[in-house]
Amino acid sequence: MKQFLSFCIFLLISNSSLLAQQAGKPNYVLAIHGGAGTIVKKNMSDSLERAYVAELTKSLKTGYAVLQAGGSSVDAVSAAIQIMEDSPLFNAGKGAVFNHDGVNEMDASIMDGATLKAGAIAGVHSIRNPITAAKAVMEQSEHVMMVGKGAEEFAASKGIVLVDPAYFWTQPRWDALQRILKRDAEATALDHDDKQSNRKKYIDEKFGTVGCVALDQQGHLAAGTSTGGMTNKKYGRVGDSPIIGAGNYANDQVAISCTGWGEFYIRTVAAYDVAAKVAYAHLPIAQAAKEVIGKIEALGGDGGMIVLDKKGEVTMPFNTEGMYRGTITADGSVEVSIYK
């Protein structure tokens, strides 16, 4: 019954979008993701599920309000992502995971499809909303990417809100780090004792990277991605989220934001690969995105992505058990999904 209702909602949204186009009304739309991974119903309490749905819905409506008022896709993307960065539920901003040294280390990027301008920051510890700093890099500097202390100094000079790093500390993320450190220590002890060790590199059960793609009333696209990276990451590791073409990309044909095991998205230049398949092979976005996720899976990676084209069509493929995701169309219809 639940699947049938979801299908009906999907048809309603699709039909309303089509009618809007036929009536000559603006077909602006916005889609978001809040991470992909081992997200299954049996592991989710009803209250936690409601919390996720509420935050995803709030993010969609916040971005929609910008578009409805005639704002740009870039501003809508930034506004929607800030809502998720302010929530401890997602691995971005307030909910960022801890690295090996017990520090929250965040990355973000944003791209304007109309101009191909882009901005990114990586390895920051005190920027409350990393997406705002990435946007400032794009709009107020001649650069594309800034990292670490320099990125924070630039953000401060542009009036971006900085906070004490303690702001990002949350019990669930701290507990997750302790579990992984203990697991690594036990596996190492087994190896040193020459005992059989079924040691397997630990991957987060859930990737909580957040992202947004938007189409505004002027017909312009934008994409943004923000993350806290991987729990227990070492040596200043940076994933795909702040890398233009890997975890994030937009032109005025298509916009893409990715989530998942970043190394594989970097190696496949995943976001740009989707755009290239659309531009050069003239593939529909659903097929292009499916092929790229398939390529990532064949290499041993997992995750998902959200893709939006200039016609207002959306596809959100993933190869994990679930992905927090949602859309809102020109008439304000909202759809939020979590599980496969």
Order of alpha helices (4+ residues) and beta strands (2+ residues): alpha-beta-alpha-alpha-beta-beta-alpha-beta-alpha-alpha-beta-beta-beta-beta-alpha-alpha-alpha-beta-beta-beta-beta
